[in-house]
Amino acid sequence: MVYHCINHLRINSIHCFGIKSIRIYLIKKGDILEEKNLKDIIYTLILVVYSVVFIGIIPIYLLLGFAGIEIELALDKVQLYYGLAIFGLAGLIAGKIAQMISRSSKKAYEKIGWLGSFIHNPDDGFLPTIEKGFEKPIAWIRKPGKLALISFIFFSLFALMGVFANIWFTGLPEEFQVTETAKLGLAVNPASDAETFAFVFLIGLCFFALKYFFKKNKYPMWLFWTLIFLVVIPLLGFGGMGYHVWRYGSDVVTLTQVFIFFTLGGVITVLTGSLIPFMIWHQTNNFFQKATELFSSDTMIVFTLLFFMFLIIFTILYFIVRKNRKDG
């Protein structure tokens, strides 16, 4: 069987590039490693690589290269966020591994089916329920690349409104004695992604534990969704607000805005079954908030409009290229 698989891969190696090809040639009906598990593995590995580069390496480079400080001091400035990022990332990975194992058998689900996490799997969220009202699945949410592009466009427009109204939803990390370019980078990471990872991990923990409890006891799922949206997510929103009071002080932004931010972030995460939209919202909010502090409002308005137009043009070209490939 192993020889057959290797030979099959060798014959068709010219086609074995990309997730779709891997799915076609490595997944066979009846295997424990099903298509859903393979997607989870790929998305988890992408998340780990992203975290190492954008949360681990780049912030330290910005501190060392743009501030001229020693590595010990650089680590001291960001150690809280690194700890938070490790906590969140470890929880997300553990939850995803538990989900993959629990799919293997009913017995496994009974043991660890209560543990899960949201990385990118829309079928785990509220999306399938929403799609019942449509003739076709909402494809762009299911594709992480498309979801990221559309999220950047939407939340960049949202940030533009924030520039005009000077309304922001989170506090910013402590001021670093670095160049303005580095200040922008450090306002985004490691702070925003570390907080997002930890928050989304807690959402997933509550979500899958409660879902497991409801399925095990055969309680109505409408009650589950009601509790998730009206009780669990708002409570976690209060938790995010409490964290910001402790970390940044209540005078940085109004508590109501922070509560709305984390609550809506939780709702978006559960609706899409993905951490991508909330992560991008957190990043764009921190980036544009810090930029308005460093540059004039006119400069920021022009920059935001240009950035927004670039994203729209890039997205249009992306979809055109994708369509031409399918037609070809």
HELIX and SHEET records of a PDB file:
HELIX    1   1 VAL A    2  ILE A   11  1                                  10    
HELIX    2   2 SER A   13  HIS A   15  5                                   3    
HELIX    3   3 ILE A   19  LEU A   26  1                                   8    
HELIX    4   4 GLU A   35  TYR A   50  1                                  16    
HELIX    5   5 SER A   51  ILE A   57  3                                   7    
HELIX    6   6 ILE A   58  ALA A   67  1                                  10    
HELIX    7   7 ILE A   71  SER A  102  1                                  32    
HELIX    8   8 LYS A  106  ILE A  112  1                                   7    
HELIX    9   9 PRO A  122  ASP A  124  5                                   3    
HELIX   10  10 LEU A  127  GLU A  131  1                                   5    
HELIX   11  11 ALA A  139  ARG A  142  1                                   4    
HELIX   12  12 PRO A  144  ALA A  165  1                                  22    
HELIX   13  13 GLU A  180  VAL A  188  1                                   9    
HELIX   14  14 ALA A  191  ASN A  217  1                                  27    
HELIX   15  15 MET A  221  LEU A  227  1                                   7    
HELIX   16  16 ILE A  228  VAL A  232  3                                   5    
HELIX   17  17 ILE A  233  TYR A  248  1                                  16    
HELIX   18  18 LEU A  255  THR A  272  1                                  18    
HELIX   19  19 ILE A  276  LEU A  294  1                                  19    
HELIX   20  20 SER A  297  ASP A  327  1                                  31    
END                                                                             
